[in-house]
Amino acid sequence: MSEIQVNLRLEDKLALLDLNGDVTALAEKRITSAYERAATQKLKAVILNFSNVGYINSAGMAIIIALLTKAQDNGDRLCAFGLSPHFQKIFEMVGLLKHVPHFANETEARNHCATL
């Protein structure tokens, strides 16, 4: 397992969280902290970049669900890209794809968020 690194990119009404490493219980503080920094801006959407994530366990899924709840409470939309086919299937099974649309790449995610 590799400890997660979270890079926050803030742009006009858009925040991108680049996740690099494994999304496990150890990732909670870094992911939540990055989202909370982003949420201080007047955002339309937050895009989660899973391109460099190799592993997500049940605690990691719980972190993403908690992030979705916070985003909804703040009126922010969550989108994602870069999930492996395996994790796309898991997101679909737990119902996350209904609330966190997934895109093939960053450009598609940005284009979607521009229409929100």
C-alpha positions as a Python dict, from the first residue, in 0.01 Angstrom:
ca = {
    (1, 'M'): (0, 0, 0),
    (2, 'S'): (116, 349, -75),
    (3, 'E'): (21, 644, 140),
    (4, 'I'): (-204, 887, -44),
    (5, 'Q'): (-88, 1222, -171),
    (6, 'V'): (-359, 1478, -251),
    (7, 'N'): (-291, 1772, -478),
    (8, 'L'): (-557, 2044, -483),
    (9, 'R'): (-590, 2254, -798),
    (10, 'L'): (-828, 2548, -764),
    (11, 'E'): (-957, 2716, -1076),
    (12, 'D'): (-1252, 2941, -1149),
    (13, 'K'): (-1548, 2773, -972),
    (14, 'L'): (-1377, 2435, -1005),
    (15, 'A'): (-1158, 2229, -772),
    (16, 'L'): (-961, 1925, -881),
    (17, 'L'): (-835, 1678, -625),
    (18, 'D'): (-556, 1469, -775),
    (19, 'L'): (-530, 1151, -569),
    (20, 'N'): (-204, 958, -586),
    (21, 'G'): (-179, 635, -386),
    (22, 'D'): (-426, 413, -205),
    (23, 'V'): (-762, 534, -74),
    (24, 'T'): (-785, 373, 269),
    (25, 'A'): (-861, 492, 622),
    (26, 'L'): (-515, 655, 621),
    (27, 'A'): (-630, 886, 339),
    (28, 'E'): (-925, 1037, 523),
    (29, 'K'): (-750, 1337, 677),
    (30, 'R'): (-571, 1440, 357),
    (31, 'I'): (-874, 1402, 129),
    (32, 'T'): (-1112, 1572, 373),
    (33, 'S'): (-866, 1856, 438),
    (34, 'A'): (-819, 1917, 63),
    (35, 'Y'): (-1196, 1921, 8),
    (36, 'E'): (-1248, 2161, 300),
    (37, 'R'): (-985, 2399, 157),
    (38, 'A'): (-1162, 2382, -179),
    (39, 'A'): (-1505, 2434, -23),
    (40, 'T'): (-1404, 2778, 104),
    (41, 'Q'): (-1418, 2894, -260),
    (42, 'K'): (-1744, 2956, -444),
    (43, 'L'): (-1740, 2633, -641),
    (44, 'K'): (-1963, 2477, -901),
    (45, 'A'): (-1798, 2137, -881),
    (46, 'V'): (-1520, 1924, -739),
    (47, 'I'): (-1351, 1676, -971),
    (48, 'L'): (-1181, 1372, -817),
    (49, 'N'): (-890, 1239, -1022),
    (50, 'F'): (-847, 866, -959),
    (51, 'S'): (-594, 814, -1242),
    (52, 'N'): (-310, 736, -998),
    (53, 'V'): (-512, 537, -743),
    (54, 'G'): (-436, 168, -739),
    (55, 'Y'): (-647, 56, -445),
    (56, 'I'): (-966, 161, -268),
    (57, 'N'): (-1089, -42, 28),
    (58, 'S'): (-1417, -23, 218),
    (59, 'A'): (-1284, 255, 444),
    (60, 'G'): (-1183, 443, 130),
    (61, 'M'): (-1534, 403, -11),
    (62, 'A'): (-1671, 540, 317),
    (63, 'I'): (-1444, 846, 280),
    (64, 'I'): (-1578, 909, -71),
    (65, 'I'): (-1938, 871, 48),
    (66, 'A'): (-1870, 1115, 335),
    (67, 'L'): (-1715, 1357, 84),
    (68, 'L'): (-2025, 1329, -132),
    (69, 'T'): (-2245, 1409, 169),
    (70, 'K'): (-2034, 1716, 255),
    (71, 'A'): (-2040, 1832, -106),
    (72, 'Q'): (-2418, 1794, -125),
    (73, 'D'): (-2457, 1982, 204),
    (74, 'N'): (-2243, 2264, 58),
    (75, 'G'): (-2429, 2266, -273),
    (76, 'D'): (-2121, 2141, -461),
    (77, 'R'): (-2131, 1876, -732),
    (78, 'L'): (-1880, 1590, -735),
    (79, 'C'): (-1749, 1436, -1056),
    (80, 'A'): (-1470, 1186, -1111),
    (81, 'F'): (-1240, 1049, -1377),
    (82, 'G'): (-966, 790, -1398),
    (83, 'L'): (-1137, 505, -1211),
    (84, 'S'): (-1029, 162, -1328),
    (85, 'P'): (-1309, -54, -1478),
    (86, 'H'): (-1305, -259, -1155),
    (87, 'F'): (-1366, 46, -935),
    (88, 'Q'): (-1624, 186, -1178),
    (89, 'K'): (-1816, -137, -1125),
    (90, 'I'): (-1788, -108, -745),
    (91, 'F'): (-1898, 257, -754),
    (92, 'E'): (-2197, 148, -960),
    (93, 'M'): (-2280, -139, -721),
    (94, 'V'): (-2288, 90, -417),
    (95, 'G'): (-2484, 357, -604),
    (96, 'L'): (-2211, 621, -616),
    (97, 'L'): (-2222, 666, -994),
    (98, 'K'): (-2578, 802, -960),
    (99, 'H'): (-2437, 1094, -759),
    (100, 'V'): (-2076, 1112, -878),
    (101, 'P'): (-2067, 1095, -1257),
    (102, 'H'): (-1751, 933, -1393),
    (103, 'F'): (-1575, 1043, -1710),
    (104, 'A'): (-1302, 891, -1925),
    (105, 'N'): (-1061, 1181, -1875),
    (106, 'E'): (-1012, 1525, -1722),
    (107, 'T'): (-1130, 1709, -2034),
    (108, 'E'): (-1465, 1529, -2034),
    (109, 'A'): (-1509, 1590, -1661),
    (110, 'R'): (-1426, 1962, -1705),
    (111, 'N'): (-1668, 1992, -1998),
    (112, 'H'): (-1947, 1834, -1792),
    (113, 'C'): (-1880, 2059, -1494),
    (114, 'A'): (-1883, 2367, -1717),
    (115, 'T'): (-2250, 2294, -1790),
    (116, 'L'): (-2354, 2276, -1423),
}
